[in-house]
């Protein structure tokens, strides 16, 4: 007998999915069996929020869509944050939820609400599985989740559909969209603007990462001597040690003081898979009317944060090839201002002499291997870390940049480590963020993943406290008591240690790289440690 759950499991396995994450419930037991039968390992977390972020981390490592499973009612409600993050951060996520039949819902209301109505604002699409049409529905769901700007797709699966026999053979045809290229007239206008530019500048974002456009961007920038700024999630699209790379930007006023004049000085700005959803309000309308702005995007932008002169519809790599083909770089293009801005940024975010978050980041960058993948939670530490930590390649610094949600870094690190167990993985998190998802240390223990966690301990929501103090408000609701994090780590089956100086951090980080289980480095930095740092 082939059940509906078997069809779902087979389709997801054929799409490359290897793991599903969630918390079991009576309404998803058949779904879990169907996934397992297809070879998709179901991993139990302590909260659905962490399950979704683990799915994201695995996607970054393997490229296969993530799978999140939640039971009806509270399970679905718990997952809203991670689904909304997947929507804004362009993560292909299949969200499978259990539900009862429509007839049962009319007379049995325990834990029942309309999942689809709640989820539609934060998913690309929402389907209700029906016996006899599972194959076409899954083909649509997978295509929508992965094509264009990736994102979450919800599938509500009634118990009867998952458990019931179906006459379908399980074949799912996966449609694929070919490359699209911009209108020839639009391309000609953009080429004319580029060939006449003396101070071109490029800004690239997470869509370029998702399209795998790193090499195309590097070649284009080198050939045409175009300096590159990236968003935080776009870090590593060009090796950040490259002289043309100005690193990441988005949330740091200190960085903007060097980058905004450079942007204002440019006469031709190229937006490459860039969406300002990752940026703070200071990036509204950052260029003036006489600057030429050319946008390369696969999706029409409707954000309204800035204007563009010319939109080239298509994927970044092939459009850049067409844009630059046959153009001879102008000998008069000047890079002095870009070099000066790069040097100023390096000096601005150099590690300070005193112990604090800057020394923590600088020490760990020196100790950890070049191929290390790091994750960062939202908070003050993420902004400084994003400016200081240089990445040689894309997807080496994973974070929530659009929704900027807390409690994401540890589960993203766990998911990535599952997909690439030989890659060193280091998660940065504030003490508030760690406590928000503390139960996932037990998940780390159960999976035996040697992830290194650096928690910045200042007993405060530092970024909010800075804003509160900066607007001359009284201290309210931002400080909290301290936890013995090393003791918690040991109680959860890992190794934990207090860190108060660079030498101890260096020693313990090196030891963590050869440990079988997880390591928690609790770095005590003290309150107000981020003052003036970003």
ZAMARGU-4260 file (C-alpha; in steps of 0.2 Angstrom, whole numbers, plus 5000, padded with zeros to 4 digits):
<rodrens>
0) 5000/5000/5000 | 5006/5017/4995 | 5001/5031/5007 | 5000/5049/5005 | 5015/5051/5017
5) 5025/5039/5006 | 5022/5050/4991 | 5027/5066/5001 | 5043/5057/5007 | 5048/5051/4990
10) 5046/5068/4982 | 5056/5077/4995 | 5070/5063/4994 | 5071/5065/4975 | 5073/5084/4977
15) 5089/5080/4987 | 5082/5082/5005 | 5091/5071/5018 | 5084/5077/5035 | 5068/5084/5042
20) 5067/5094/5058 | 5053/5096/5071 | 5044/5090/5086 | 5033/5074/5085 | 5014/5075/5087
25) 5000/5064/5084 | 4995/5072/5068 | 5012/5070/5060 | 5016/5052/5065 | 5012/5046/5047
30) 5022/5060/5039 | 5037/5056/5050 | 5036/5038/5044 | 5034/5042/5026 | 5050/5053/5027
35) 5059/5040/5036 | 5054/5027/5023 | 5061/5038/5009 | 5078/5039/5018 | 5075/5056/5026
40) 5081/5056/5044 | 5069/5065/5056 | 5078/5075/5070 | 5069/5080/5085 | 5073/5098/5092
45) 5067/5106/5108 | 5057/5120/5099 | 5051/5122/5081 | 5060/5138/5079 | 5076/5129/5081
50) 5071/5116/5069 | 5068/5128/5055 | 5085/5136/5058 | 5093/5119/5058 | 5085/5116/5041
55) 5092/5133/5035 | 5109/5128/5040 | 5108/5111/5031 | 5103/5120/5015 | 5118/5132/5016
60) 5129/5116/5017 | 5121/5105/5004 | 5109/5116/4993 | 5094/5104/4996 | 5078/5113/5002
65) 5075/5112/5020 | 5061/5102/5028 | 5052/5108/5044 | 5038/5097/5052 | 5026/5104/5065
70) 5010/5096/5072 | 4994/5106/5072 | 4990/5121/5083 | 5004/5126/5095 | 5017/5117/5084
75) 5013/5128/5069 | 5012/5143/5080 | 5029/5140/5087 | 5036/5140/5070 | 5030/5156/5064
80) 5046/5166/5068 | 5058/5154/5058 | 5046/5153/5043 | 5045/5172/5042 | 5064/5172/5043
85) 5065/5160/5028 | 5053/5171/5019 | 5063/5187/5021 | 5080/5179/5020 | 5076/5169/5004
90) 5078/5151/5012 | 5069/5137/5002 | 5059/5128/5016 | 5046/5115/5015 | 5035/5117/5030
95) 5024/5102/5033 | 5010/5103/5046 | 4998/5091/5052 | 4980/5095/5052 | 4963/5086/5054
100) 4950/5084/5040 | 4938/5099/5036 | 4923/5088/5042 | 4932/5085/5059 | 4936/5103/5061
105) 4918/5108/5060 | 4914/5098/5076 | 4931/5096/5085 | 4939/5112/5090 | 4953/5107/5102
110) 4970/5115/5095 | 4961/5119/5079 | 4964/5135/5069 | 4966/5140/5051 | 4985/5136/5048
115) 4984/5143/5030 | 4976/5159/5035 | 4990/5163/5048 | 5005/5158/5037 | 5000/5165/5020
120) 5008/5182/5024 | 5025/5174/5027 | 5026/5160/5014 | 5027/5160/4995 | 5013/5148/4994
125) 5002/5137/5005 | 4994/5121/4999 | 4982/5109/5007 | 4987/5091/5002 | 4973/5081/4994
130) 4973/5062/4989 | 4975/5059/4971 | 4984/5076/4967 | 4999/5075/4978 | 5012/5073/4964
135) 5007/5089/4955 | 5005/5098/4972 | 5023/5093/4977 | 5030/5098/4960 | 5022/5115/4962
140) 5028/5117/4980 | 5046/5113/4976 | 5047/5124/4961 | 5040/5139/4970 | 5051/5136/4985
145) 5067/5135/4975 | 5065/5146/4959 | 5067/5164/4958 | 5070/5171/4976 | 5069/5155/4986
150) 5057/5155/5001 | 5046/5144/5012 | 5031/5135/5005 | 5018/5128/5017 | 5009/5111/5015
155) 4995/5107/5027 | 4993/5088/5027 | 4977/5081/5034 | 4979/5065/5044 | 4968/5055/5032
160) 4978/5060/5017 | 4995/5056/5026 | 4988/5039/5032 | 4977/5035/5017 | 4980/5024/5002
165) 4983/5033/4986 | 4983/5027/4968 | 4997/5038/4963 | 5013/5031/4957 | 5023/5044/4966
170) 5031/5051/4951 | 5034/5070/4953 | 5039/5081/4938 | 5050/5095/4944 | 5049/5110/4932
175) 5064/5120/4930 | 5065/5138/4924 | 5078/5143/4911 | 5089/5158/4912 | 5081/5174/4907
180) 5090/5189/4899 | 5086/5207/4900 | 5079/5217/4885 | 5092/5221/4872 | 5088/5240/4873
185) 5089/5240/4892 | 5106/5231/4891 | 5113/5243/4878 | 5108/5258/4888 | 5117/5250/4903
190) 5133/5246/4893 | 5133/5264/4887 | 5132/5270/4905 | 5146/5258/4911 | 5158/5262/4897
195) 5157/5280/4900 | 5158/5279/4919 | 5174/5284/4928 | 5170/5279/4946 | 5159/5263/4945
200) 5154/5254/4961 | 5145/5238/4964 | 5134/5233/4979 | 5129/5215/4980 | 5117/5205/4991
205) 5110/5188/4996 | 5101/5185/4979 | 5119/5185/4971 | 5124/5172/4984 | 5109/5161/4981
210) 5112/5162/4962 | 5130/5156/4964 | 5136/5172/4956 | 5152/5174/4966 | 5165/5170/4952
215) 5156/5180/4940 | 5156/5195/4951 | 5174/5193/4955 | 5179/5192/4936 | 5168/5207/4932
220) 5175/5218/4946 | 5193/5213/4941 | 5191/5216/4923 | 5182/5233/4924 | 5191/5238/4940
225) 5174/5240/4950 | 5175/5241/4969 | 5163/5230/4978 | 5152/5232/4994 | 5141/5218/5000
230) 5127/5216/5012 | 5131/5206/5028 | 5124/5190/5020 | 5133/5193/5004 | 5150/5193/5013
235) 5163/5183/5004 | 5155/5185/4986 | 5172/5192/4983 | 5187/5187/4995 | 5187/5200/5008
240) 5206/5201/5007 | 5204/5206/4989 | 5210/5225/4986 | 5193/5228/4977 | 5182/5222/4991
245) 5176/5234/5004 | 5168/5221/5014 | 5150/5220/5021 | 5139/5234/5026 | 5121/5238/5032
250) 5120/5241/5051 | 5136/5250/5056 | 5135/5269/5056 | 5154/5269/5058 | 5156/5259/5042
255) 5144/5271/5033 | 5154/5286/5037 | 5167/5279/5025 | 5156/5270/5013 | 5142/5283/5010
260) 5155/5297/5003 | 5162/5284/4992 | 5144/5279/4985 | 5141/5298/4983 | 5157/5300/4973
265) 5152/5286/4961 | 5145/5290/4944 | 5138/5272/4940 | 5131/5261/4953 | 5128/5243/4950
270) 5116/5233/4961 | 5119/5215/4959 | 5106/5204/4967 | 5105/5217/4981 | 5089/5220/4991
275) 5089/5233/5005 | 5079/5223/5016 | 5095/5218/5024 | 5100/5237/5027 | 5096/5249/5041
280) 5086/5265/5037 | 5102/5275/5034 | 5102/5266/5017 | 5086/5274/5011 | 5089/5284/4995
285) 5108/5284/4997 | 5112/5291/4980 | 5108/5308/4971 | 5098/5311/4956 | 5113/5313/4944
290) 5120/5296/4948 | 5117/5282/4936 | 5110/5266/4945 | 5109/5250/4936 | 5100/5235/4944
295) 5102/5217/4940 | 5089/5206/4948 | 5079/5191/4944 | 5064/5198/4953 | 5055/5215/4952
300) 5059/5226/4967 | 5045/5234/4976 | 5053/5240/4992 | 5053/5259/4988 | 5069/5262/4997
305) 5079/5269/4982 | 5077/5273/4964 | 5086/5265/4949 | 5088/5271/4931 | 5089/5254/4923
310) 5083/5237/4928 | 5091/5222/4919 | 5080/5207/4923 | 5089/5191/4924 | 5102/5181/4935
315) 5117/5190/4940 | 5131/5179/4932 | 5124/5179/4914 | 5119/5197/4914 | 5136/5203/4920
320) 5144/5193/4906 | 5132/5201/4893 | 5135/5218/4901 | 5154/5218/4901 | 5156/5208/4885
325) 5168/5217/4873 | 5169/5233/4884 | 5186/5240/4886 | 5190/5247/4903 | 5193/5265/4904
330) 5211/5269/4908 | 5205/5285/4918 | 5195/5275/4930 | 5201/5280/4947 | 5202/5269/4963
335) 5211/5280/4975 | 5195/5284/4985 | 5190/5266/4986 | 5207/5261/4992 | 5206/5275/5005
340) 5189/5269/5011 | 5196/5251/5012 | 5211/5257/5023 | 5200/5268/5034 | 5188/5253/5037
345) 5202/5242/5042 | 5209/5255/5054 | 5191/5258/5061 | 5188/5240/5065 | 5205/5235/5070
350) 5206/5225/5086 | 5207/5236/5102 | 5221/5234/5115 | 5209/5230/5129 | 5199/5214/5132
355) 5182/5215/5125 | 5171/5209/5110 | 5184/5216/5097 | 5198/5205/5105 | 5187/5190/5106
360) 5183/5191/5087 | 5201/5195/5082 | 5208/5180/5092 | 5195/5168/5086 | 5198/5173/5068
365) 5217/5170/5070 | 5214/5153/5079 | 5200/5146/5068 | 5205/5138/5051 | 5202/5149/5035
370) 5188/5137/5030 | 5178/5140/5046 | 5160/5144/5044 | 5153/5155/5057 | 5135/5160/5062
375) 5129/5175/5072 | 5114/5179/5082 | 5106/5196/5081 | 5112/5209/5093 | 5127/5221/5095
380) 5140/5207/5093 | 5133/5203/5075 | 5136/5221/5069 | 5154/5222/5075 | 5158/5204/5070
385) 5151/5207/5053 | 5163/5222/5050 | 5178/5213/5058 | 5177/5195/5052 | 5184/5193/5034
390) 5177/5179/5023 | 5186/5172/5009 | 5171/5164/5001 | 5151/5165/5001 | 5141/5156/5014
395) 5155/5157/5027 | 5146/5169/5038 | 5128/5164/5041 | 5115/5175/5050 | 5098/5182/5050
400) 5100/5198/5040 | 5082/5203/5035 | 5071/5198/5049 | 5086/5200/5062 | 5079/5187/5074
405) 5087/5180/5089 | 5091/5162/5094 | 5096/5157/5076 | 5115/5156/5077 | 5117/5139/5086
410) 5104/5129/5076 | 5110/5136/5060 | 5127/5130/5065 | 5120/5113/5070 | 5112/5111/5053
415) 5127/5116/5043 | 5138/5104/5053 | 5126/5090/5049 | 5128/5094/5031 | 5147/5097/5031
420) 5154/5087/5046 | 5172/5090/5041 | 5170/5109/5041 | 5174/5119/5057 | 5158/5128/5063
425) 5158/5142/5076 | 5142/5150/5082 | 5143/5168/5090 | 5128/5172/5102 | 5124/5184/5115
430) 5119/5178/5132 | 5101/5183/5130 | 5100/5174/5113 | 5108/5159/5120 | 5096/5158/5135
435) 5082/5160/5123 | 5086/5144/5114 | 5096/5135/5128 | 5087/5118/5126 | 5096/5116/5109
440) 5112/5112/5119 | 5104/5095/5122 | 5100/5093/5104 | 5119/5096/5101 | 5123/5083/5114
445) 5111/5070/5106 | 5118/5073/5089 | 5136/5073/5094 | 5140/5088/5084 | 5157/5096/5088
450) 5151/5114/5086 | 5160/5128/5095 | 5149/5141/5103 | 5156/5158/5108 | 5144/5167/5120
455) 5147/5185/5124 | 5142/5188/5142 | 5137/5205/5147 | 5120/5202/5156 | 5111/5214/5145
460) 5102/5216/5128 | 5117/5227/5123 | 5110/5234/5107 | 5093/5239/5114 | 5102/5246/5129
465) 5113/5257/5118 | 5098/5263/5109 | 5089/5266/5125 | 5103/5276/5132 | 5106/5285/5116
470) 5088/5292/5116 | 5091/5297/5135 | 5078/5285/5141 | 5080/5277/5158 | 5087/5259/5159
475) 5071/5248/5158 | 5069/5229/5154 | 5086/5227/5145 | 5097/5220/5159 | 5096/5203/5167
480) 5105/5191/5179 | 5120/5180/5175 | 5120/5162/5172 | 5134/5149/5174 | 5135/5145/5156
485) 5150/5133/5158 | 5140/5123/5171 | 5125/5123/5160 | 5136/5116/5145 | 5143/5103/5156
490) 5126/5098/5162 | 5120/5096/5144 | 5135/5085/5140 | 5147/5097/5132 | 5163/5106/5138
495) 5161/5124/5145 | 5174/5136/5151 | 5174/5155/5157 | 5185/5166/5146 | 5192/5182/5153
500) 5208/5185/5142 | 5214/5182/5124 | 5227/5169/5130 | 5214/5158/5138 | 5202/5160/5123
505) 5216/5155/5111 | 5220/5139/5121 | 5202/5134/5123 | 5198/5137/5105 | 5212/5127/5099
510) 5207/5113/5111 | 5189/5114/5105 | 5194/5110/5087 | 5199/5092/5092 | 5185/5089/5104
515) 5171/5076/5099 | 5157/5085/5107 | 5152/5104/5108 | 5162/5117/5117 | 5155/5133/5124
520) 5167/5147/5127 | 5159/5160/5139 | 5168/5176/5136 | 5164/5189/5150 | 5165/5206/5142
525) 5155/5216/5154 | 5141/5229/5152 | 5143/5243/5139 | 5157/5234/5130 | 5151/5239/5113
530) 5151/5258/5117 | 5158/5266/5101 | 5163/5250/5093 | 5151/5251/5078
</rodrens>
